Each structure stands twice: as structure tokens, then as C-alpha cells.
Amino acid sequence: MSIKAFELVSAIERVKLMSDKAKTQIECLDVCGKNMYIGTSDCFVVHYSIEEKTQSNGRVTFITEKQGHKFLLVKKPVVQLRGASALNRIMVLCDNTLTLLNMFDLEPIVTGAKVKGVVCFCINENPLRTNPFSVEICVALKKKVIQLYTVTEDRLIHLRDVNVPDLPLSLGVDGIFVCAALTSQYCMIDMDGGHITELFPIDSEQIHPVIKRISKEEFLLSGPSALGIFATSAGVSQRPPMQWSDRLTAVCFVHPYILAMNDEFITVHSILDQQQKQAIPFQGGVFLGDFDGRIFVASGREIYSLVPIPFEKQIQALLADKRVTEALDLARNANKTGMSRDKFLKMFKTIQQQAAFIEFSRQQFDEASQLFKESSIDVREIICLYPHYLPAHSNFTRSVPPLHEIADINQLSKSDENLKAAYKDFLKTFLEEIKGTNFALGYKREVDVALLKLYAELMPEKLSELISVDTGCDLGDCVEWLEKYNRLHALGLLYQRHGESDKALGVWTRLVDSQTSDPSFPGLDFVVDFLANLTDHELLWKYVDWILEKDEELGVRIFTDRPTSEAQSERLRPEMVIDYLHRFPKAIITYLEYLIFQRKLEKEKYHTHLAVLYLEDVLKLMESNNVKKEELDIARSKLRHMLQMSNLYRVQLILGKAKEKDMHAECAILYGKLEEHDKALRILVHKLKDYGAAENYCQLNSQGKEPGYRKRLYHVLLSVYLDPSYERRDTLVAPAIALLNSSVADFDTLKVLHLLPDNWSIGLLSQFLTRAMRMGMHNYRMTRIQRMMARGENLLVKQNFIEMQREAIVMNDEKTCAVCNRAFNDSTFVRYPNGVITHVHCAKNKYVCPVSGKLFSVGKR
Amino acid sequence: MSTKKKADLKVIILGDYNVGKTSLICRYIDGTFRPKDPTVGAAFFLKQWGPHNVAVWDTAGDERYSGLSHFYCRGAGAAILAFDLNSSQTFESLWARFGSILEAANEDCLKVVVGTKMDLLDQSNRDITPEEGKKLARELNEHLDFKKMPHEPYFETSSLTNQNVDEVFQFIFQYCLPLSAEQKKKYGKGSVIDLIENSDEHKSTRRCC
């Protein structure tokens, strides 16, 4: 799991370093801005200026120049050295004594700013006070005391003491917390209360204790078994430990990398996943430190810098190795390097897209899909990997620089069909997910066309939904594609969608004629429905023939199932259609029925035509033998219904034919239409002997006519019953009596009495006579009551009128209208029953008094 | 893995070398069983429990990391004391070694005794009886209120067959971070809550062992 995160660049070579004494060795160094201070083993402090130059090829070089040096007179090594540029001072630990030097001329400050017996010290990077002209330091003393000082230009001001149980070897400080390595353990010290929290034991003989402040209140410690252990100032760990190499001497940290040095190597670890990322061979390192993000490392006589490789490069290297997770982790943390937010987001998206394609090429489809979405990729980038899936005339070119090295999915699947299917399935799922969302914005056509092609290939059942619901598919190469996969119904729908009805119908006729099975095609019904709703009537006629030849009963629906809102057109005038349909007997009947019963057209021509057609039907059935009786009955009842219901057909025409064929029932109806009731009833009574039908006839034909007409009809019927010229009249006595006694029938009693044969007994007629008597009495009495009531009413009205007229109203100039308060200029006026007088035009409602709002009775006329 | 988020509960697992601590955690977190390399120092996992974050710390069983285990125990709200059901020595270590390590944990730390490798156990020839285990569990948790627990904090598990693994964590989370009925409902879609329901059904099987 390696990555190149840093590059070793020489900063100061040995020749330039200092006095030529062979023993001279670098012990420590510090960098403040452009100044570098080096402490040596023979008690020199050397000052260099150092400048970083980035060459055009991206390589970093350092230009250094020696500024001066100072011998500290004790011949002991300089153990620690830190610059405090705010104070123009450097702090130097040499011979267990901490002193201050001037930053520029390296002269010691001799104001007594000095601490003796010091083991080590460190600067508090999270100081308690905020005075910018002071520095807080923590000092570990030999006498097992840890102290805090504030350092000013010329003084060290003592702040706090805490005693520790053992000799402190190393220190780290953050705020009020000091992390100290004692000879036997690490501990966390709260300098405020002096409370010591033990962290964990170490054997300082074996391990060089290292304490590195990582972030606010968090330290990294070198633990047993070469572990790097994180500890917070609360004394707990919030990250798992990391594995280092043995004999560690120094550690530094530049987000997100931790660099650890031993005799032979500098290893680079990521704080994100605690894994080692890089190992740089480096012999005899004595010092390693980070200074405001710059890392310097020193061997005995040479100084190098570890220059970070730019994040982009690192990430690209990871991506090239297909280490997607690491690359993304690193990228996410790259915004901590001071990149602007916009720039970062742009870079991060590109990286996500690259990562997505890597996952894609490894068939990690879930991850790929998520990354594609997160990075809001141009969906065409994906589609273009599938040969021919982009619309043919799309002018899309892949982004430059390329996001991936994939030619197409054929290359990825290496002609493994299963793999290829998996890729297609991925595309299908992905497109379905993004369809209609913001991701597909602006690429509707591309998405839909790709989906159409996929469906045509894999799931034809989904095609119709795709095409019919607001599709972005254009005709373009979709037509070709659908033809190729023989998805003819979908092709028809697509044509329809684009208003190319002619082509659509062409496809469907082909589909029907060729008998090829397209399971998604609903059959001829569909085409008929389509034609029935087609607004282009010219085009419609082109296919009518074809449909009717196939199935005339279905085909006629083109004319009968038209949308109700459709405007009438010349091409679909009923006459035209009827003329055309002559060839199709069934179709024409259906069409005429539609015209007459549904559209209720009242044209003699249609009605006669339909009646004649019905009649022909019946005649045909009658002529042919072995026709089932039911069939004939149905045909005849249809005819009768038509004859009865309609008043518009030419009766004589039908009657002639009906008489010819002895169709009595029909004749009866037709005579009825001609008002020749006697003939009609004679047929019913004599020929058909259907007395019920005869009574029914009277009832039916008198509907909506005045009562006298009705009485006449019944009378005709009775006279037919009692006709003395009919030889079998005896048989008609019973129905005659039944008719007389019927509660429905209505007679003029006197006429009936004249008609009745004299030889009938009273007994036979008693029921009829009683009823007639009662009826007569009843009518007489009812009429009287009505007369008396009318007279009473008349009296009342008269009384009212007199009462209203009794009081005289004097109209003079002083009278004003109660509504508008103006004088009456006219002779007409309105008086309400309560005496209010107004203009005629002011009286809005004669039932409501305009002044008091009183409601006068409306009921009184 | 980012650990920046402050965890609401720290759970630590302790126990002798090679009793299956890492396997137990991996079974719970990843739902898989694989042989593991020995843990170096410690390892760390994050788990969502309703609205809470739970940090699960896996420690190394090796004696030389004892000092570290002590350190990693600090602030632990619950500890799993794991032993190998087939090895009475690992059980005794719990008494001897790990009791003292846990002094660094929170005062009200819940200690759950968990026997591992149940799948290898010959039921007719056991070195450690469930009663002994429960007894240890009671003694370790003397300071706690047993009434808040459905039963003693003692489990016998197998990471290989996934027996009782989820129940251990369920027990701990339910005790330390009880979810209200509303929270359960809100987070009910996650696998977490399903397991509660399951655990109710399996309660009898757990009791009988």
C-alpha cells in the first residue's frame, strides 16, 4: 500500500555547513520563515537563510546562504533549539541550560533569562495567554519538576510548577495539559491542578520516548512494540494505534501524514487509516521536524527537506493503482491544505468521477453508481462507453483530460457475454434511477434513447411505457434499432408519439399482416382504437379498407367509437360512410344503429335504410331452412323494436314487404303507425289471437294523446271483438268481457251499450255496469265540488279587492316617495298593503315593503 | 475511518490471547467470520445505535500489551470480558488479570462475561459451567443494579455460527444507552432493532445454557 507522498530534496550540503572539524555534527535545527538555525554537537549555533524555489517542471530546490554562527563556549552539544520570531529570539538548550540568543546576531541575552538543570523544553502551540509578543514554553527539569514559563524579549517568567514522580525525558504541551514521558511511563499532567493521569508504562531503556502534538488536545506517543499511540489530554485514545518500525527517533506531522524516522528509514503513515504509505531510505538521521508545514530532516552533516507531492499527483497515483478508497479519503482531506472551496469541489468531483470509472471497470457497480451520482457526472460519459447507445448524431466527445482509459464495454468484458450483460444491466438500472432527476437534466434525449436501446435489446415489455410517457426519444437511429430487434409495436408507438401516424400505421399493418408475434402488440383492436381517435381523416380512409377486410365488425368501430368532442368533418359525413360501407352488411347495420340509437339522428333515409336492412335480415333467415327459431325471433324483435320506436321510416315501403311475407306482428305495428287501428287490431285479434298484445297496442298507441283518443282506441278494439261479421265471434266473448272489466281500459259507456249485443245477460255485464255507474257518480260529484270551491275563491278575491280599494289615498305635492324621498311627478305610483307609497321604479319587489322590510304573503293571489 | 465524532459510549473487549475477541467484534460489525491475525496494540470500530455513536475497542490479548489495555480501558462505559469456553485457563485470567485493568474504566462500567467458541464445546464435558460464569458476572458487577438487566451479564457465543453474538451487544447497548420507544420506531428500519425483536424470541434458548 505505498504511495509517493514526499520527495527528499537536499537543502544544505555538508561542504557549506560550518567549521571543518571532523567531529562536528548536526544535533538539532529550527526554521523560522527564511531563517534556519542549526545546533551542532560542538556547541555552535549556525544561522542560514533559506529560500524555496519551485522550478517550471514542478521540482523544488532550496537556495541557502550562511548568515553567521556563534560558539556557546561550553563545548557541549546543542540539544534543542527553537526560534521565537515574534521576540527576535532563539531559545537554545545546551549543557542543561536554557538561554536566549538574538535571532540575527546570535548574541546571548544577558538579562538573566536563563533556566538551569533543564532536560528538555517545548513550545506551547496552544498558549493560555494571547499576548503575541510572548511565547509560552514548558520545561522539564532534572529535579523531577515540570514548569511553565512565559518568554519575553529579555525574560523568562515562571508560571507554574508540578512535581512528577520520575525523571521526565520528553514533553509535549497543549493549553494547560502537558504530556510527559517519564523513565517508566507516559503521563498526562494538568498543570492547573497538578493532577497526573498515567497513560501507559514504557521501558525507556528500549524505546526512545517521542511525544508529538497532533492537534488540539491530542498527542501521538511512541509506545511499546513500535506502536504509535494517540492520547487526548483527557487521557483516552480516540484513534487506533499505528504500527511503526523499531528504534524510532523522531516523529513529525503534516496533515494527513505522520512521518516517523529511525536509523535507516523515514516512514510515512496516514492518520486517516493508520496505514504506512511510503518508506524513504535515510541513513543516520538525527533530526526530523515540521515547521509551519515544511519538513526538514537532518543527518549528521546534511540537511534535506521532505517536499510533499501535490495532492492531485498523489491522488492520481492512487487512482492509477486503482486504490479508490484511499484516493477518495485523501481527496476528502485535501481541502485542509488551503485550497479554495470551489477549486476543491471541482477537483474532488473529477476525482470521484475517475474513481467511479475505476469501480465501473471492476464491476463494483454499487460503488460506481453512487460515485457517479455524487460527482454529478455528465451521463453521456457513461453512455458513450456502450457502443451505439448514444444518439447517432450526438456530437459528444469525452472530456479532456480523459477520466478513464476505457475504450468501451466490449474491451472491459473481453467478449464475456455474462459480463457484458452485467454492464448493460448496470446502465439500465443507473439510467432508470436518474431518469427524471436533476442528474439527467439537459440529457433527457440521451438517457431515453439509451434506455430505449437497452429495453429493445433486453426488456421489450418496458418499451411502451418508456415511449408513451413523455419520452425524449427522437426518431433518429431509434427506428433503425427497433427494426433491428424487431420491436415493431414500439416502433409504431414511437412514430405515433412523434405524430407520424402514417408511418405508425404502416408499421402496425405490417405487424398484423406478417403474423410476426410481438408479445407487446395488443392486436387489431389497438389499431382500430388508434384509427377511431385519429384526427387526420384523410389518412384514416387509407387504412379503413384494410381493417374492414380483416374484420368488419371490429372495423366499423373506427366510425362508431369516435371521440365525442371531435368536430364534424366532410370526410366522415354519415352519407359518405354509409355509401362506403355498402359492401359490408354487418358493418353498415352497426353504423346505422350507431347513427340512430346513439347519435339520435332523425333522418328518414337512415331510419328507412336500417328498417329495410333489418327486414332483409329477417327475410333472409326466413327463406333459409334450418335456422334456429331463436335467431329468427331475435332478428324479428329487433325489427319490431325499430318499427315501433321510430316514426321516421317510410311505412308504406316496409308494409308492402311485410304483407307479402305475412309478417302479422310487424304489419300491426305498421298499421298503427299509419293510424289504421282497425286493421292493426284485426290482425292482432284475428290473425295472431294475441289479446294481451291488442290491449297493449291500445295502451301504447294512445300514449301522450288526449283521453278521447284513448277511449276511441279501446272502442275500436271492443268493436273488433264484437264484430258480428266474424264467423268465430263466440271465441271473442271472453276477451271482450275481460276488456270491459279491465281497470286499464277506458270507455264511453253509452257507446259501449249501443254496441253490446242484446242477448247478453245483465249478470255478464254487471261488473262493468256497476263500475260505469260509480264512475259517473264520482265524476258528477267531483265536478260540483270543484265548482263550489271556485265560487268561494272568487268571493274571497272580490273581498280583498274591495278592502284594498276602500281607503282613498290623497296625492299632492307634499307626498314623497318612501324610498327616494322625491316628489311624484307622474300619475302612477305604488302602494304597499301597509300604506307605504313609492314610485313605480322604486318598488323593487312587490312582496317586500321597502321601508320596513315586511314580507307580504306570496301565497295569496 | 474518521474518529472525530465524539462517541457516546465506549465499549472495550478484553481477554486472553486467542480467545476470539476480534472475531467476535468482526462478526458483529461485518457479519462475517474469518481467521484473524493477532491484534497489534488495539483496533477500533464505530457502530450506530439509534442516534448514538458507539466506539468499540478491540484490544490485544498478548501479555506484553497489558499496559496499553489499561490505557485503552480509560473511559469505557462497558467491557466485554471474553474467555474461551474450552479453556479454563482463559477463564481464570479474567479473575486474575483483567479485573484490575478495568479499574481505569468508568466507575459504573458494565462488565459482560462472554464465553467464546461455543461451537467447539463438548456440552457433556465442560470445564467451566454456566453457573461459574454467571457467578463471575455477578461479582464483577456488584456495584450495578441487576434489576435493570433482563438477566445476568453472561453469554456463551460462537462467532463461527453467529450464536448469541448480536445479543451481547444488544444487551450492552440496551443497558447503557436505552432507546425510548419512539427512537426504536424511528431507527427501527435498521438491522439493529430487528435484532431486539429476535432476541426476545430467543431469550429462552439463551437461558437454558
Interface residues (C-beta under 8 A of the other chain):
Chain A: Q185 L199 F200 P201 I202 G223 P224 S225 L227 I229 A231 A234 G235 V236 S237 Q238 R239 P240 P241 Q243 L272 D273
Chain B: M1 S2 T3 A7 K10 V40 G41 A42 A43 F44 A55 W57 R64 Y65 G67 L68 H70 F71 Y72 R74 G75
